[in-house]
Amino acid sequence: MNSKMMKWAAACMLIAAAPAAFSVEIKAVDSIAAVADGDIITQRQLNVAVARMAADKPQGVTESDFRKQVLAQLINQSLVAQAGKRRNIQAEEGEIDAVVAQTAAARKMTPEQYYAASERSGLSKEALRQSVADSIIANKVQQQVVMQGSQVSEREVDAAIAQAQAANQPLPQGAPVIQYRAQHILIKDNPANRQEAQNNARKIWELARSGQDFDQLARRYSADGSAQAGGDLGWFSDGQMVTPFENAIHQLKPGQISQPVRSQFGWHVIKLNEVRETGTAEERSRNAVRQALQQQKARQATSNLLKELNQNAYIDIR
């Protein structure tokens, strides 16, 4: 498999993030492309997916084989999303809104214009939002599986380094480790008070943005264990915080304060204080080896998930 094919396969393992709309509705003029356990994939869905992914079609792959490969990806996404629902994993309205807004912006549209364009193509607003929700759920399942299955011990890093040295293979030099020092204020929520918690987080953000002392705000309002330290989280690297928190950190410059960001713990208001590069040459090399092992385990964990779901599912390709 060439590098382009590998990149395409990895990108298509789970079709998610900002998808084109895959309707769960079946029109009278539509037909069934496949049945994946309790879900139906229509020819309309397949056509939309093929059109969306046409730019990534590997050279030498026929149109017929390409459609089969895309259909396999749709089946995988459906099975993973169904598995997520069985685990009570949900996509919240705010998450769906964010993906729709991102997708619309990429097409230089407002969300309302994007919904209208989808309606004109035969995909209702409800079907579009359900499709986005399924993509979000599939992503969450994959993230859970990867996090559980990609842990790398120091012993494994030692063994990989020893194996490379025994084979006279050069070790990766590794990039400097980026570390962040930040404070945060956590407002916990639950389904009963979610909107109230979001409103409170936004009020606290406005107070912090207006110049009120972040330490004092954290001590007064934060529900996190770091509250008594003014919300100080110390130094941390990528991979140590939950994804929404890290994504927000990456958008900040030292001294800046994020708008409220939601994770599974609640709403965070984050202040980034410092960024630094650290690590000796040996530490950087070990970190690069560790990352390579983590990526290998993540790919294997995803592959195992899809294999298990496909083996235990009823799949009928028409």
C-alpha positions in Angstrom: 0.0 0.0 0.0 1.5 3.3 -1.0 1.7 6.3 1.3 -1.2 8.1 -0.3 -3.4 5.1 0.0 -2.4 4.7 3.6 -3.2 8.3 4.4 -6.6 8.0 2.6 -7.4 4.7 4.5 -6.5 6.3 7.8 -8.5 9.4 7.1 -11.5 7.3 6.1 -11.4 4.8 9.0 -14.2 6.6 10.6 -16.0 9.3 8.6 -16.6 12.1 11.2 -15.8 15.6 12.4 -17.5 17.8 9.8 -19.3 15.4 7.5 -21.5 16.1 4.5 -25.0 15.2 5.4 -25.9 11.5 5.3 -29.6 11.3 5.5 -31.2 8.6 7.7 -34.5 9.2 5.8 -35.4 6.9 2.9 -37.3 8.7 0.1 -39.6 6.7 -2.2 -37.2 7.3 -5.1 -34.2 6.1 -3.0 -32.9 2.6 -2.6 -31.0 0.7 0.0 -27.2 0.3 -0.5 -26.6 -1.7 2.7 -28.1 -2.8 6.0 -25.8 -2.5 9.0 -27.4 -4.1 12.0 -30.2 -1.7 12.9 -29.3 1.0 10.4 -30.0 1.5 6.7 -27.5 3.1 4.3 -29.2 4.4 1.2 -27.8 5.0 -2.3 -28.4 8.7 -1.7 -26.1 8.6 1.3 -23.5 6.6 -0.6 -23.6 9.1 -3.6 -23.1 12.0 -1.2 -20.2 10.3 0.5 -18.5 9.3 -2.8 -18.8 12.9 -4.1 -17.4 14.3 -0.9 -14.4 12.0 -0.9 -13.7 12.0 -4.6 -10.7 14.3 -4.2 -9.0 11.7 -2.0 -9.6 8.8 -4.4 -6.3 6.9 -4.7 -4.8 6.6 -8.2 -5.4 3.2 -9.8 -8.6 2.5 -7.9 -11.7 2.0 -10.2 -14.9 3.9 -9.6 -16.6 0.7 -8.7 -14.0 -0.3 -6.1 -14.0 3.2 -4.8 -17.7 3.1 -4.1 -17.2 -0.2 -2.3 -14.5 1.3 -0.1 -16.6 4.3 0.7 -19.6 2.1 1.5 -17.4 0.1 3.8 -16.5 3.3 5.7 -20.2 4.2 6.0 -20.9 0.8 7.4 -18.0 1.2 9.9 -19.3 4.6 11.0 -22.8 3.3 11.4 -21.7 0.3 13.5 -19.5 2.4 15.7 -22.2 5.0 16.2 -24.7 2.2 17.2 -22.1 0.8 19.6 -21.8 4.2 21.2 -25.6 4.5 21.6 -25.6 1.1 23.3 -23.0 2.5 25.7 -25.3 5.6 26.3 -22.8 7.9 24.6 -24.6 11.0 23.3 -24.0 14.0 21.1 -25.3 17.1 22.8 -27.2 19.8 20.9 -24.3 22.3 21.5 -21.8 19.8 20.0 -24.1 19.3 16.9 -24.4 23.1 16.5 -20.7 23.5 16.6 -20.0 20.9 13.9 -22.8 22.4 11.7 -21.4 25.9 12.2 -17.9 24.7 11.3 -19.1 22.8 8.2 -21.2 25.8 7.1 -18.2 28.2 7.6 -16.0 25.9 5.5 -18.6 26.4 2.7 -18.8 30.1 3.3 -22.4 29.8 4.5 -24.3 30.5 7.7 -25.8 27.5 9.5 -29.3 28.5 8.2 -28.0 28.6 4.6 -26.4 25.2 5.1 -29.6 23.8 6.4 -31.5 25.3 3.4 -28.9 23.9 0.9 -29.3 20.4 2.5 -33.1 20.7 2.2 -32.8 21.5 -1.5 -30.7 18.4 -2.0 -33.4 16.3 -0.3 -31.8 16.1 3.2 -34.0 17.5 5.9 -32.6 19.5 8.8 -33.5 16.7 11.2 -31.7 14.2 9.0 -28.6 16.4 8.8 -28.4 16.9 12.6 -28.9 13.1 13.2 -26.1 12.4 10.8 -23.8 14.9 12.6 -24.8 13.4 15.9 -23.9 9.9 14.7 -20.5 11.2 13.5 -19.9 12.8 16.9 -20.8 9.6 18.8 -18.6 7.5 16.5 -15.7 9.9 17.3 -16.3 9.6 21.0 -16.3 5.8 20.8 -13.1 5.8 18.9 -11.5 8.2 21.3 -12.5 6.0 24.2 -11.1 2.9 22.5 -7.9 4.7 21.6 -7.3 6.1 25.1 -7.9 2.7 26.7 -5.8 0.8 24.2 -2.9 3.1 23.5 -1.2 3.4 26.9 2.5 2.8 26.7 4.6 1.9 29.7 8.2 2.9 30.3 9.2 -0.8 30.0 7.7 -0.8 26.5 9.7 2.3 25.5 12.9 0.7 26.9 12.3 -2.5 24.9 11.7 -0.5 21.7 14.9 1.5 22.2 16.9 -1.7 23.0 15.5 -3.4 19.9 16.4 -0.5 17.7 19.9 -0.3 19.1 20.4 -4.0 18.7 19.4 -3.7 15.0 21.7 -0.6 14.6 18.7 1.5 13.7 18.9 5.2 14.6 16.5 6.5 17.2 14.3 9.5 16.3 15.6 12.8 17.6 12.2 14.0 18.6 10.9 17.5 18.8 11.0 19.7 21.9 8.3 18.9 24.3 5.8 21.8 24.6 4.5 22.5 28.0 1.8 24.8 29.2 1.1 26.5 32.5 -2.5 27.5 33.0 -5.3 28.2 35.5 -8.9 27.2 35.1 -12.3 27.6 36.7 -14.6 24.6 36.5 -18.3 24.9 36.7 -19.8 21.4 37.0 -23.1 20.6 35.2 -25.6 17.8 34.7 -28.6 17.4 32.4 -30.8 19.3 34.8 -28.7 22.4 35.2 -26.7 22.5 31.9 -28.0 25.8 30.7 -27.6 27.4 34.1 -24.1 26.1 34.4 -23.2 27.5 30.9 -24.6 30.9 31.8 -22.7 31.0 35.1 -19.5 30.0 33.3 -20.0 32.8 30.7 -20.6 35.4 33.5 -17.4 34.3 35.2 -15.5 34.6 31.8 -16.9 38.1 31.4 -15.6 39.0 34.9 -12.2 37.6 34.2 -12.0 39.3 30.8 -12.9 42.6 32.4 -9.8 42.4 34.5 -11.0 40.8 37.8 -8.3 38.7 39.5 -8.4 35.2 38.1 -7.0 33.7 41.3 -9.8 35.1 43.3 -12.5 34.1 40.8 -11.1 30.5 40.9 -11.1 30.4 44.7 -14.7 31.6 44.8 -16.3 29.8 41.9 -14.3 26.8 40.8 -15.5 23.3 41.7 -12.1 21.8 40.8 -9.5 20.6 43.4 -7.2 23.4 42.1 -9.5 26.1 43.3 -7.6 26.8 46.5 -4.5 27.3 44.4 -6.3 29.9 42.3 -7.0 27.3 39.6 -3.3 26.7 39.0 -2.8 23.4 37.1 1.0 23.6 37.0 3.0 22.6 34.0 1.5 20.0 31.6 2.0 18.6 28.1 -0.3 17.6 25.3 -2.1 14.4 26.0 -2.5 15.1 29.7 -5.8 17.0 29.5 -9.1 16.2 27.9 -9.4 17.1 24.2 -11.7 20.1 24.5 -9.4 21.6 27.1 -6.3 21.0 25.0 -8.0 22.4 21.9 -8.8 25.6 23.8 -5.2 25.9 25.1 -3.9 25.7 21.6 -5.9 28.7 20.6 -4.6 30.9 23.4 -1.5 33.1 23.7 0.0 33.7 27.2 -2.2 36.0 29.2 -5.3 35.2 27.2 -8.5 33.7 28.7 -10.7 31.3 26.8 -14.5 31.5 26.4 -16.3 28.7 28.4 -15.3 25.3 27.0 -17.3 22.2 27.9 -15.8 18.8 28.6 -17.2 15.7 30.4 -16.3 17.4 33.7 -18.3 20.6 33.1 -17.6 24.1 31.8 -14.0 25.4 31.9 -12.8 29.0 31.8 -9.1 28.8 31.1 -6.2 31.3 31.4 -2.9 30.4 29.7 0.0 31.9 31.6 3.2 30.5 30.0 4.4 28.2 27.3 7.9 26.6 27.2 9.9 24.0 25.3 11.7 21.4 27.5 13.4 18.1 27.4 17.0 16.9 26.9 18.0 15.1 23.7 17.5 11.8 25.4 14.0 12.8 26.8 13.0 14.0 23.3 14.1 10.8 21.7 12.2 8.7 24.3 9.1 10.9 23.8 9.3 10.3 20.0 9.5 6.5 20.6 6.6 6.7 23.0 4.5 8.6 20.5 5.3 6.1 17.7 4.2 3.2 20.0 1.0 5.1 21.0 0.1 5.7 17.4 0.7 2.0 16.6 -1.5 0.9 19.4 -4.2 3.4 18.5 -4.3 2.1 15.0 -4.5 -1.5 16.3 -7.2 -0.6 18.8 -9.3 1.0 16.1 -8.8 -1.9 13.8 -9.8 -4.4 16.6 -12.9 -2.4 17.3 -14.1 -2.4 13.7 -13.2 -6.1 13.3 -15.2 -7.0 16.4 -18.2 -4.9 15.3 -18.2 -6.3 11.8 -18.0 -9.9 13.1 -20.9 -9.5 15.4 -23.2 -7.4 13.2 -25.7 -8.3 10.5 -24.5 -6.7 7.3 -26.3 -7.0 4.0 -24.8 -5.2 1.0 -27.4 -4.8 -1.8 
